[in-house]
Amino acid sequence: MATRRQLLNRLVAVGGLSLAPGRRRGGELQAAADDDDLMGRAFAFRDAAIASGDQPYGAVVVKDGQVVGEGPSRVIVDGDTGFGGPLNVLHMVESLVQMGAAGVILEDQTWPKRCGHMRGKSVVPMEEHVAKIRAAVDVRDRLKESFIITARTDARGPLGIDEAIRRGIAYREAGASIIFVEAPESEEELRRIASEIPGLKTVNNIEGGKTPILPLERAHELGFVSVGFVLTGLYAAARAIQQAYQHLLEHGTSQGLEERMMSFEEFGEVVGLEEKYALDEKFAAEEAG
């Protein structure tokens, strides 16, 4: 089986792109588990992390531990700001490596952070984030050479594209595997990011956000190796739920929605219901024996 770095190198060698949808539940990961062309990004729910006291990364580890265990092996975990200083990052990345995650994303926003396409963002000093990246690199070099460290900068909004590129270069020099400049606002800015920052770059697509959504072929031509559609599934699901509930209000029945819904059997396949039945029957038989 190829290592994660070999997979990345293969993408570059054949001129390919990694398509990275955002997934938030084990079922979403399992639904795409058979598609080997997808690199899943598992995103943590930060409300639980904030409430967990002196180990805020613990909530991320627990939630993404479940996701990693249920989904495909290539899961990149969104580590947000690292939930503290370099020592917190060190502990978090060690835990993620032990759980089998393929990589982590670390960003340079201040805490509490915001969605990268929202207004009112602010970032920490560049040197502070460099230290966090070096901590993650230390874990990678000690425990799992193939672990993918994606360094994200949100400096474009508050400080401009020149500062975002300067940070991208510094984060690459600190050892990051992939550089992620969030929310560039034009194709020209995308071109500059791809050409001026060395190494591998990824771009994030948010429908209705600040970054123009380019065809995959164009993103490839510019030099990006990964394209994220991290809210596409969530937006599509929200619209589907809205329409389903509107149908119920108008008609008083779910009849007529069948073609837009999974059946009981189909959903059971997605969540592995037969495997759960088998385990239940196994332990029931042992108890009876």
C-alpha positions as CSV (number, residue, x, y, z in Angstrom):
1,M,0.0,0.0,0.0
2,A,1.4,3.4,-0.9
3,T,2.3,5.9,1.9
4,R,0.5,9.2,2.1
5,R,3.5,11.0,0.8
6,Q,3.7,8.6,-2.2
7,L,0.1,9.3,-2.9
8,L,0.8,13.0,-2.9
9,N,3.9,12.6,-5.1
10,R,1.8,10.4,-7.5
11,L,-0.8,13.2,-7.8
12,V,1.9,15.6,-8.8
13,A,3.7,13.2,-11.1
14,V,0.6,12.4,-13.1
15,G,-0.7,16.0,-13.0
16,G,-3.7,15.0,-10.9
17,L,-5.8,16.7,-8.3
18,S,-7.0,15.5,-5.0
19,L,-10.7,16.3,-4.6
20,A,-11.4,17.0,-0.9
21,P,-15.0,17.2,0.3
22,G,-15.7,18.2,3.8
23,R,-17.3,15.5,6.0
24,R,-18.7,15.9,9.5
25,R,-20.2,12.6,10.5
26,G,-19.1,9.0,10.3
27,G,-22.0,8.3,7.9
28,E,-20.8,10.9,5.5
29,L,-17.3,9.3,5.5
30,Q,-18.8,5.8,5.1
31,A,-21.0,6.9,2.2
32,A,-17.8,7.8,0.2
33,A,-15.5,5.2,1.6
34,D,-15.4,3.2,-1.6
35,D,-14.3,6.2,-3.7
36,D,-10.5,6.1,-3.7
37,D,-10.3,9.4,-5.5
38,L,-11.6,11.4,-2.5
39,M,-9.4,12.8,0.3
40,G,-11.8,13.4,3.2
41,R,-11.4,16.3,5.5
42,A,-13.0,15.7,8.9
43,F,-14.0,18.8,10.7
44,A,-14.4,19.1,14.5
45,F,-17.2,20.7,16.3
46,R,-15.5,23.5,18.3
47,D,-18.3,24.1,20.9
48,A,-17.4,20.9,22.7
49,A,-13.7,21.8,22.5
50,I,-14.2,25.1,24.2
51,A,-16.1,23.5,27.1
52,S,-13.5,20.8,27.7
53,G,-11.2,23.0,29.9
54,D,-7.5,22.4,30.1
55,Q,-7.4,19.9,27.2
56,P,-9.6,21.5,24.5
57,Y,-8.0,19.3,21.8
58,G,-9.5,16.3,23.6
59,A,-12.9,16.9,22.1
60,V,-11.4,17.0,18.7
61,V,-9.5,13.8,19.3
62,V,-12.6,12.0,20.5
63,K,-14.9,13.1,17.7
64,D,-12.3,12.6,14.9
65,G,-11.3,9.3,16.5
66,Q,-14.7,8.1,15.7
67,V,-14.6,9.5,12.2
68,V,-11.2,8.0,11.4
69,G,-12.3,4.6,12.7
70,E,-15.5,4.5,10.6
71,G,-14.4,6.1,7.3
72,P,-11.7,5.7,4.7
73,S,-8.1,5.8,5.8
74,R,-7.2,9.1,4.1
75,V,-8.7,11.6,6.5
76,I,-7.2,15.0,7.0
77,V,-8.4,16.4,10.4
78,D,-9.1,20.1,10.8
79,G,-7.0,21.1,13.9
80,D,-8.2,24.7,13.8
81,T,-5.6,26.9,15.6
82,G,-4.1,24.0,17.5
83,F,-6.1,24.8,20.6
84,G,-3.1,26.4,22.4
85,G,0.6,26.8,21.9
86,P,3.2,24.4,20.4
87,L,2.9,21.9,23.3
88,N,-0.8,21.6,22.7
89,V,-0.2,21.1,19.0
90,L,2.5,18.5,19.8
91,H,0.0,16.5,22.0
92,M,-2.9,16.8,19.5
93,V,-0.8,15.7,16.5
94,E,0.6,12.7,18.5
95,S,-2.9,11.7,19.3
96,L,-4.0,12.0,15.7
97,V,-1.1,9.9,14.4
98,Q,-1.9,7.2,16.9
99,M,-5.5,7.2,15.7
100,G,-4.5,6.7,12.1
101,A,-5.3,10.1,10.7
102,A,-3.5,10.9,7.5
103,G,-2.9,14.6,8.3
104,V,-3.9,17.8,10.0
105,I,-4.7,21.4,9.0
106,L,-3.4,24.1,11.3
107,E,-4.4,27.8,10.8
108,D,-3.1,31.1,12.0
109,Q,-6.3,32.8,13.1
110,T,-6.7,34.2,16.6
111,W,-9.1,32.4,19.0
112,P,-12.1,32.2,18.8
113,K,-11.7,31.7,15.1
114,R,-14.2,32.2,12.3
115,C,-15.1,30.6,9.0
116,G,-12.4,31.7,6.6
117,H,-14.9,33.5,4.3
118,M,-16.4,35.6,7.1
119,R,-15.5,39.2,7.8
120,G,-13.9,40.4,11.0
121,K,-11.1,37.8,11.1
122,S,-7.7,38.4,12.8
123,V,-4.5,36.4,12.8
124,V,-1.7,35.7,15.2
125,P,1.9,36.9,14.5
126,M,3.5,34.8,11.8
127,E,6.3,33.6,14.2
128,E,3.7,32.2,16.6
129,H,2.2,29.9,13.9
130,V,5.6,28.9,12.6
131,A,6.3,27.5,16.1
132,K,3.1,25.5,16.0
133,I,4.0,24.1,12.6
134,R,7.5,23.1,13.8
135,A,5.9,21.3,16.7
136,A,3.7,19.3,14.3
137,V,6.7,18.6,12.0
138,D,8.6,17.3,15.0
139,V,5.8,14.7,15.6
140,R,5.7,13.8,11.9
141,D,9.4,13.2,11.8
142,R,9.4,11.1,14.9
143,L,6.2,9.1,14.4
144,K,4.9,9.1,10.9
145,E,6.9,10.5,8.0
146,S,3.9,10.3,5.7
147,F,1.7,12.5,7.9
148,I,0.4,15.5,5.9
149,I,0.7,18.9,7.6
150,T,-1.4,21.5,5.9
151,A,-0.5,25.1,7.0
152,R,-3.4,27.5,6.5
153,T,-3.1,31.3,6.7
154,D,-6.1,33.6,7.0
155,A,-4.0,36.7,6.5
156,R,-5.5,37.6,3.1
157,G,-8.6,39.2,4.7
158,P,-7.1,41.4,7.4
159,L,-3.6,42.0,6.0
160,G,-3.7,41.5,2.3
161,I,-2.5,39.0,-0.3
162,D,1.2,40.0,0.0
163,E,1.2,39.1,3.7
164,A,-0.7,35.9,3.0
165,I,2.0,34.9,0.5
166,R,4.8,35.9,2.8
167,R,3.3,33.7,5.5
168,G,2.7,30.8,3.1
169,I,6.4,30.9,2.2
170,A,7.4,30.9,5.9
171,Y,5.1,28.0,6.8
172,R,6.6,26.0,3.9
173,E,10.1,26.7,5.2
174,A,9.0,25.5,8.6
175,G,8.2,22.1,7.2
176,A,4.5,22.1,6.2
177,S,3.6,19.6,3.5
178,I,0.9,21.7,1.9
179,I,0.2,25.4,2.0
180,F,-3.4,26.7,2.2
181,V,-4.1,30.4,1.7
182,E,-7.7,30.9,2.7
183,A,-10.2,33.1,0.8
184,P,-8.2,34.6,-2.1
185,E,-10.5,37.0,-3.9
186,S,-9.6,36.6,-7.6
187,E,-8.1,34.3,-10.1
188,E,-5.0,36.6,-10.2
189,E,-4.5,36.1,-6.5
190,L,-4.8,32.3,-7.0
191,R,-2.2,32.5,-9.7
192,R,0.2,34.4,-7.4
193,I,-0.3,31.9,-4.6
194,A,0.4,29.0,-6.9
195,S,3.5,30.6,-8.5
196,E,5.1,32.5,-5.6
197,I,4.8,29.9,-2.8
198,P,7.0,26.9,-3.2
199,G,5.8,23.3,-2.8
200,L,2.3,21.9,-2.8
201,K,-0.8,24.2,-2.5
202,T,-4.5,23.6,-1.9
203,V,-7.4,25.8,-2.6
204,N,-10.8,25.9,-0.7
205,N,-14.1,26.4,-2.5
206,I,-17.0,27.8,-0.6
207,E,-20.2,28.3,-2.7
208,G,-21.1,32.0,-2.3
209,G,-17.7,32.7,-0.6
210,K,-14.9,35.1,-1.5
211,T,-12.9,32.8,-3.8
212,P,-13.9,32.2,-7.4
213,I,-14.8,28.6,-8.0
214,L,-12.7,27.5,-11.0
215,P,-13.1,24.3,-13.0
216,L,-10.8,21.6,-11.7
217,E,-8.8,21.7,-14.9
218,R,-8.1,25.4,-14.4
219,A,-7.1,24.9,-10.7
220,H,-4.7,22.2,-12.0
221,E,-3.3,24.5,-14.6
222,L,-2.6,27.1,-12.0
223,G,-0.6,24.6,-9.9
224,F,-2.9,23.4,-7.1
225,V,-2.8,19.8,-6.1
226,S,-5.9,19.7,-4.0
227,V,-9.3,21.4,-4.3
228,G,-11.6,21.5,-1.3
229,F,-15.4,21.6,-1.6
230,V,-15.8,21.6,2.2
231,L,-19.4,22.9,2.6
232,T,-20.9,21.6,-0.7
233,G,-22.4,18.5,1.1
234,L,-23.6,20.5,4.0
235,Y,-25.3,23.1,1.9
236,A,-26.9,20.4,-0.3
237,A,-28.1,18.5,2.8
238,A,-29.5,21.7,4.3
239,R,-31.5,22.5,1.2
240,A,-32.8,18.9,1.0
241,I,-33.9,19.0,4.6
242,Q,-35.6,22.3,4.1
243,Q,-37.5,21.0,1.1
244,A,-38.5,17.8,2.8
245,Y,-39.9,19.6,5.8
246,Q,-41.7,22.1,3.5
247,H,-43.3,19.1,1.7
248,L,-44.5,17.7,5.1
249,L,-46.0,21.0,6.0
250,E,-47.8,21.4,2.7
251,H,-48.9,17.7,2.2
252,G,-49.0,16.2,5.7
253,T,-47.2,13.1,4.4
254,S,-43.8,12.0,3.1
255,Q,-45.4,10.4,0.1
256,G,-43.9,12.0,-3.0
257,L,-40.4,12.4,-1.5
258,E,-39.3,8.8,-2.1
259,E,-37.1,9.6,-5.1
260,R,-35.3,12.3,-3.1
261,M,-34.6,10.0,-0.1
262,M,-32.5,7.0,0.8
263,S,-34.6,4.0,1.6
264,F,-34.3,2.2,5.0
265,E,-32.2,-0.5,3.3
266,E,-29.9,1.9,1.5
267,F,-29.2,3.9,4.7
268,G,-28.6,0.6,6.6
269,E,-25.9,-0.2,4.1
270,V,-24.3,3.2,4.5
271,V,-24.0,2.8,8.3
272,G,-23.1,-0.9,8.3
273,L,-26.3,-2.1,9.9
274,E,-25.8,-5.8,8.9
275,E,-22.4,-5.8,10.5
276,K,-24.0,-4.4,13.7
277,Y,-26.7,-7.1,13.6
278,A,-23.9,-9.7,13.2
279,L,-22.0,-8.4,16.2
280,D,-25.2,-8.3,18.3
281,E,-26.1,-11.9,17.4
282,K,-22.5,-13.0,18.1
283,F,-22.5,-11.6,21.7
284,A,-26.1,-12.7,22.3
285,A,-25.1,-16.3,21.4
286,E,-22.0,-16.2,23.6
287,E,-24.1,-14.9,26.5
288,A,-26.7,-17.6,26.0
289,G,-24.0,-20.2,25.9
